[in-house]
Amino acid sequence: MLSLVIIAILLTLASGKPCDTEGSNSELYLSLNKNLLRSLETQEGLPNPSVHLALRLSNYHNLAKESEHLNRLKNNLHNDIQSSLSNSQPIAGLLALYTLALKSSCYDLNTITFTGSEKNETLLTHLKKQMEDEKQHIAFSHRPLTNYYQYSLGVLALCASGIRVNNHVSNKLIKAVELEHFKHGDTESIDTHAMAGMALQCVKDAGSHVQNAAELDTALSTIKQKLLAARRADGHIGNEFSTGLAVQALLAMGSQVAECAASMEAMRTDARSNTYHNPMGISQILPALQQKSYLAVKSKECLNEDDTLVLEPIDPVVVLPSESTVTVMVEVVASSGTAVVYSVDAPKESSLLEALELLKGKNVGFTFEKESSLWGPFLSAVNGEQARQSDRRYWHLSSDGTSLTQGVKDFKIEVAQKITIKNTSY
């Protein structure tokens, strides 16, 4: 009997070990942190508030570089948001991430203003208005202006900033959980469930949602069950790029660290093999690996922070073009269902974006346009046909029938394959 007890104790210790942040794991997290910092110097386009948020929630800091990035957010990203607001574009998610990024630096949110309807109003006022517009759209169209991921981000940002979230706003999120509206096409959106879990947990912790306390608890329980049910044999929840937010949500909703051990180990394994080379991907796994979630922003005080993180100079890596090529078949399926197939020989290890550029340059009738996002460029129009968020459509990418989990710039062409680009509704 005693031997069974000893074995049980050893198994418990073994299962908890992958969550240990000391030793080699600490070295890995430090490396991820440095990669995020380096991305600030090489980033294209607008500064990324998600990256800033992860840097600020980390255990390690380079306060000077973080301060520089904060200034870029307050200038470059601020101006872009102002332009979107002036054009009456729905940007609840970006406003929310901007709010969380500023809050993570303990910045006074009341000093951040935007001009709208010919008057100056604070960031939080604009975010509340965006959420009201989203809520009204759900009431009439049974879906947000943007999507439930952005809607959840909005609820989380308001709550984490100490703003009481309107019961009607949070009720719409609770109802969406109940009606299973967190789907992208036919598949469950793990990212949306995770963000909704953190948002509703924040509302619960604030104690302001007393009217429907039972429904709130049921929604949180449902989300947790969905996340756990989506855990694969290798530990990932959903896929490699949704696991970070899923673990954050589970921790926020009260899961013990040991409950997430397999998922944390899966992220560490992938991090060591450089799966998370996209800064956006790193920004979502780093808080989770350090056993934190975006809810930590609410109580962040920015006092006595470590400031020892130094970036060592690194030799630039010269990537020589591959001499070998692989044949890529590119199938474009329009919204009408008609399909056309092209062929292009692309250098091995080139990105899908580079392959599409080569195909476009062949002048065989294939054209495309792209737009930027926090994850990198995405296809907005192919062969003259658009797939717009306003029409609830997007270009779905797959390789030999398997959906891609990476964007056009991150996905590498390693072997001959058939890429399908399909105009899809959601």
C-alpha positions as a printed Julia matrix, in Angstrom:
426×3 Matrix{Float64}:
   0.0    0.0     0.0
   2.84   2.34    0.91
   4.47   1.71   -2.47
   1.24   2.76   -4.21
   1.2    6.0    -2.23
   4.84   6.72   -3.17
   4.1    6.02   -6.85
   1.08   8.34   -6.71
   3.21  11.12   -5.2
   5.9   10.64   -7.87
   3.28  10.76  -10.64
   1.85  13.95   -9.17
   5.29  15.54   -9.09
   6.0   14.39  -12.65
   2.72  15.8   -13.97
   3.42  19.12  -12.31
   6.99  19.39  -13.53
   6.2   20.63  -17.06
   4.63  23.73  -15.47
   7.79  24.56  -13.55
   9.1   27.93  -14.73
  12.65  27.37  -13.47
  15.7   26.01  -15.25
  15.45  25.28  -18.96
  11.88  26.58  -19.15
  12.96  29.93  -17.77
  15.65  30.07  -20.46
  13.02  29.34  -23.14
  10.69  32.08  -21.87
  13.59  34.52  -21.83
  14.33  33.63  -25.44
  10.67  34.14  -26.45
  10.68  37.48  -24.64
  13.79  38.59  -26.54
  12.25  37.5   -29.85
   9.24  39.69  -29.09
  11.49  42.64  -28.28
  13.47  42.13  -31.5
  10.22  42.08  -33.47
   9.68  45.72  -32.42
  12.72  46.66  -34.5
  11.73  44.7   -37.61
   7.92  45.01  -37.54
   6.18  46.11  -40.69
   3.15  48.36  -40.58
   1.53  49.56  -37.38
   2.83  48.8   -33.87
   1.11  45.74  -32.42
  -0.8   46.28  -29.13
  -0.91  42.51  -28.51
   2.9   42.37  -28.52
   3.04  45.28  -26.09
   0.54  43.56  -23.81
   2.63  40.37  -23.7
   5.84  42.31  -23.0
   4.2   44.16  -20.14
   2.73  40.98  -18.59
   6.09  39.2   -18.76
   8.37  38.57  -15.8
  11.28  40.14  -17.71
  11.52  43.7   -18.99
  13.51  46.13  -21.04
  11.65  49.22  -19.88
  13.33  51.6   -22.33
  12.27  49.57  -25.39
   8.78  49.06  -23.95
   8.47  52.81  -23.42
   9.52  53.46  -27.03
   6.88  51.03  -28.26
   4.25  52.65  -26.05
   5.0   55.98  -27.73
   4.61  54.4   -31.17
   1.26  52.98  -30.1
   0.12  56.41  -28.87
   1.14  58.01  -32.16
   1.01  55.63  -35.13
  -1.72  53.25  -33.95
  -3.66  56.12  -32.41
  -3.75  57.96  -35.75
  -4.88  54.82  -37.57
  -7.71  54.29  -35.07
  -8.73  57.94  -35.42
  -8.95  57.47  -39.19
 -11.14  54.37  -38.77
 -13.43  56.15  -36.32
 -13.74  59.12  -38.68
 -14.85  56.7   -41.4
 -17.38  55.06  -39.04
 -15.64  51.68  -39.26
 -16.42  49.08  -36.57
 -13.12  48.5   -34.72
 -14.17  47.28  -31.27
 -11.39  44.68  -31.18
  -8.56  47.05  -32.07
  -9.84  49.7   -29.65
 -10.01  47.04  -26.94
  -6.45  45.78  -27.58
  -5.19  49.37  -27.58
  -6.95  49.88  -24.24
  -5.42  46.74  -22.72
  -1.95  47.67  -24.01
  -2.12  51.14  -22.43
  -3.54  49.7   -19.21
  -0.68  47.18  -19.05
   1.7   50.18  -18.94
  -0.44  51.77  -16.21
  -1.14  54.67  -18.55
  -3.93  57.08  -17.6
  -6.66  56.09  -20.07
  -8.6   59.3   -19.4
  -5.87  61.28  -21.17
  -6.34  59.36  -24.44
  -8.98  61.0   -26.64
 -10.38  60.71  -30.15
 -12.5   63.07  -32.17
 -15.91  61.8   -33.18
 -19.09  63.63  -34.18
 -17.11  66.87  -33.97
 -16.29  66.47  -30.27
 -13.38  65.07  -28.33
 -14.13  62.02  -26.18
 -12.0   59.56  -24.24
 -10.84  56.17  -25.49
 -13.14  54.35  -23.05
 -16.13  56.43  -24.15
 -15.49  55.45  -27.75
 -15.06  51.8   -26.77
 -18.37  51.86  -24.89
 -20.06  53.36  -27.96
 -18.55  50.69  -30.19
 -19.89  48.01  -27.86
 -23.35  49.59  -27.85
 -23.33  49.56  -31.67
 -22.24  45.92  -31.63
 -24.96  45.04  -29.11
 -27.65  46.75  -31.22
 -26.48  44.89  -34.32
 -26.75  41.57  -32.46
 -30.3   42.48  -31.39
 -31.41  43.06  -34.99
 -29.14  40.75  -36.99
 -28.26  38.06  -34.39
 -24.54  38.71  -34.89
 -22.07  41.52  -34.09
 -20.89  44.12  -36.59
 -17.44  42.54  -36.32
 -17.43  39.11  -34.63
 -17.78  37.61  -31.17
 -13.99  37.51  -30.7
 -13.8   41.3   -31.0
 -16.98  41.66  -28.95
 -15.39  39.57  -26.17
 -12.22  41.68  -26.34
 -14.37  44.79  -25.89
 -16.09  43.36  -22.8
 -12.72  42.32  -21.36
 -11.06  45.71  -21.99
 -13.9   47.67  -20.38
 -14.02  45.35  -17.38
 -10.22  45.26  -16.92
 -10.24  49.08  -17.0
 -12.64  49.2   -14.05
 -15.67  50.13  -16.16
 -18.94  48.43  -15.2
 -20.02  46.49  -18.27
 -23.67  47.09  -19.2
 -25.69  43.97  -18.35
 -27.29  44.07  -21.8
 -23.82  43.93  -23.36
 -22.6   40.97  -21.28
 -25.95  39.2   -21.66
 -25.46  39.14  -25.43
 -22.17  37.28  -24.89
 -23.77  34.84  -22.43
 -26.58  34.18  -24.91
 -24.09  33.6   -27.73
 -22.39  30.89  -25.62
 -25.76  29.28  -24.94
 -26.72  29.31  -28.64
 -23.28  28.05  -29.73
 -22.6   31.04  -31.96
 -18.8   30.9   -31.59
 -18.12  29.2   -34.88
 -15.98  29.94  -37.91
 -17.8   28.18  -40.7
 -18.66  24.73  -39.36
 -15.88  24.56  -36.76
 -15.81  25.82  -33.18
 -13.67  28.93  -32.74
 -11.36  28.13  -29.84
  -9.94  31.68  -29.86
 -13.44  33.13  -29.44
 -14.35  30.73  -26.63
 -11.09  31.63  -24.87
 -11.55  35.39  -25.18
 -15.21  35.12  -24.1
 -14.12  33.04  -21.1
 -11.67  35.71  -19.94
 -14.22  38.48  -20.56
 -17.04  36.78  -18.64
 -14.69  35.75  -15.82
 -13.7   39.4   -15.45
 -17.39  40.38  -15.3
 -18.01  37.69  -12.66
 -15.01  38.8   -10.58
 -16.23  42.41  -10.73
 -19.46  41.3    -9.07
 -21.58  43.56  -11.24
 -23.52  40.84  -13.08
 -25.91  39.8   -10.3
 -29.08  39.77  -12.42
 -28.15  36.65  -14.32
 -25.54  35.1   -12.05
 -26.68  31.54  -12.75
 -26.6   32.07  -16.54
 -23.14  33.63  -16.23
 -21.85  30.6   -14.3
 -23.4   28.24  -16.84
 -21.76  30.12  -19.71
 -18.35  29.95  -18.01
 -18.8   26.24  -17.35
 -19.8   25.64  -20.98
 -16.75  27.53  -22.27
 -14.41  25.56  -20.02
 -15.93  22.28  -21.2
 -15.58  23.33  -24.85
 -11.9   24.21  -24.37
 -11.09  20.97  -22.57
 -13.01  18.93  -25.16
 -10.93  20.54  -27.93
  -7.65  19.33  -26.42
  -5.8   17.08  -28.85
  -3.67  14.05  -28.04
  -0.53  16.18  -28.38
  -1.82  18.66  -25.77
  -2.73  21.52  -28.1
  -6.2   22.97  -27.71
  -7.71  23.5   -31.16
  -4.41  24.04  -32.96
  -0.91  25.34  -32.22
  -2.01  28.96  -32.55
  -5.14  28.82  -30.4
  -3.56  27.0   -27.45
  -2.04  30.13  -25.85
  -5.35  31.95  -25.47
  -7.1   28.72  -24.44
  -4.62  28.13  -21.6
  -4.9   31.79  -20.56
  -8.68  31.37  -20.36
  -8.51  28.12  -18.4
  -6.14  29.68  -15.87
  -8.36  32.78  -15.62
 -11.41  30.6   -15.05
  -9.77  28.84  -12.11
  -8.11  25.76  -13.63
  -5.1   24.52  -11.72
  -1.77  24.8   -13.49
  -1.41  21.0   -13.47
  -4.65  20.78  -15.46
  -2.91  22.69  -18.26
   0.42  20.86  -18.02
   0.05  18.93  -21.29
  -0.96  22.07  -23.21
   1.93  24.07  -21.75
   4.37  21.31  -22.67
   2.95  21.24  -26.2
   3.55  25.0   -26.55
   7.07  24.66  -25.19
   7.84  21.87  -27.65
   6.6   23.95  -30.56
   8.38  27.06  -29.3
  11.68  25.16  -29.27
  11.1   24.11  -32.89
  10.36  27.75  -33.88
   6.69  27.17  -34.7
   5.87  30.52  -33.1
   8.01  32.78  -35.27
   5.1   35.18  -35.83
   5.2   37.89  -33.08
   1.41  37.66  -32.7
   1.7   33.96  -31.93
   4.42  34.55  -29.33
   2.37  37.35  -27.76
  -0.45  34.91  -26.97
   1.62  31.99  -25.64
   4.12  33.92  -23.49
   1.59  35.05  -20.83
   0.12  31.53  -20.71
   3.54  29.9   -20.27
   4.25  32.3   -17.41
   0.9   31.24  -15.88
  -0.82  34.57  -16.52
  -3.82  35.77  -18.48
  -5.01  39.1   -19.83
  -7.05  39.46  -16.62
  -3.77  40.32  -14.87
  -3.94  43.75  -16.56
  -6.75  44.74  -14.2
  -4.53  44.65  -11.09
  -1.19  45.57  -12.68
   0.65  48.28  -10.73
   3.95  48.67  -12.69
   6.01  48.92   -9.49
   9.51  47.52   -8.86
   9.64  45.83  -12.25
  12.63  43.83  -13.42
  14.65  45.84  -15.96
  17.49  43.45  -16.69
  16.5   42.19  -20.13
  19.26  43.05  -22.6
  19.27  42.2   -26.3
  22.61  40.84  -27.44
  23.63  41.81  -30.99
  23.03  38.96  -33.4
  24.66  38.31  -36.74
  22.22  38.87  -39.61
  21.1   35.63  -41.2
  21.59  35.62  -44.97
  19.0   33.35  -46.57
  20.2   32.17  -49.97
  17.49  31.46  -52.52
  16.81  27.76  -52.9
  18.07  26.2   -56.09
  15.39  23.5   -56.02
  11.77  24.24  -56.86
   8.48  22.47  -56.19
   5.31  22.6   -58.27
   2.35  24.22  -56.57
  -1.13  23.85  -57.99
  -3.32  26.82  -57.0
  -7.08  26.35  -57.16
  -9.31  29.41  -56.81
 -12.95  28.72  -55.94
 -15.19  31.77  -56.41
 -18.32  32.46  -54.34
 -20.38  31.07  -57.23
 -18.6   27.74  -56.86
 -16.73  27.97  -60.16
 -13.11  26.92  -59.92
  -9.98  27.6   -61.93
  -6.61  25.89  -61.43
  -3.13  27.34  -62.05
   0.38  25.96  -61.68
   3.57  27.62  -60.53
   7.09  26.39  -59.71
   8.15  27.98  -56.44
  11.54  27.81  -54.69
  11.51  25.29  -51.87
  11.0   26.97  -48.44
   9.5   30.09  -50.03
   6.35  31.48  -48.42
   2.92  30.98  -49.9
   2.8   34.74  -50.45
   6.0   34.56  -52.53
   4.56  31.67  -54.54
   1.39  33.66  -55.23
   3.48  36.66  -56.3
   5.33  34.42  -58.77
   2.03  33.08  -60.11
   0.66  36.61  -60.47
   3.79  37.6   -62.4
   3.21  34.85  -64.96
   0.22  36.86  -66.32
  -2.02  33.81  -66.64
  -5.1   35.57  -65.27
  -4.38  35.09  -61.59
  -4.49  38.29  -59.51
  -4.8   39.03  -55.8
  -4.88  41.87  -53.34
  -3.88  41.73  -49.71
  -4.54  43.72  -46.54
  -2.57  43.93  -43.32
  -3.61  42.57  -39.94
  -1.94  41.99  -36.58
  -1.15  38.45  -37.74
   0.35  39.67  -41.01
  -1.02  40.08  -44.54
  -4.19  38.26  -45.59
  -5.94  37.9   -48.95
  -8.76  40.38  -49.5
  -9.44  39.92  -53.21
  -8.57  37.14  -55.65
  -9.17  37.35  -59.4
 -11.07  40.59  -58.85
 -13.52  39.08  -56.35
 -13.54  40.34  -52.76
 -14.25  38.41  -49.58
 -15.06  41.11  -47.05
 -15.81  40.96  -43.35
 -18.8   43.25  -43.95
 -20.26  40.5   -46.17
 -19.33  37.77  -43.65
 -16.92  36.22  -46.15
 -13.2   35.38  -46.21
 -10.68  33.5   -48.37
 -10.24  30.06  -46.83
  -6.81  28.52  -47.48
  -6.06  24.8   -47.52
  -3.22  22.56  -48.63
  -4.22  19.2   -50.1
  -7.56  19.55  -48.32
  -6.16  20.48  -44.9
  -6.96  23.98  -43.61
  -3.91  26.17  -43.07
  -3.31  27.42  -39.54
  -0.81  30.04  -40.74
  -1.16  33.09  -42.95
   0.15  33.52  -46.49
   3.43  35.04  -45.3
   4.13  32.4   -42.63
   3.17  29.21  -44.45
   6.24  27.71  -46.17
   6.19  25.72  -49.4
   8.3   22.64  -48.67
   6.81  20.0   -50.99
   4.66  19.87  -54.11
   1.03  20.43  -53.12
  -2.34  21.81  -54.13
  -3.32  25.09  -52.48
  -7.05  25.86  -52.55
  -8.2   29.45  -52.09
 -11.96  29.41  -51.53
 -14.37  32.34  -51.08
 -16.17  31.2   -47.94
 -19.03  32.56  -45.83
 -19.2   32.48  -42.03
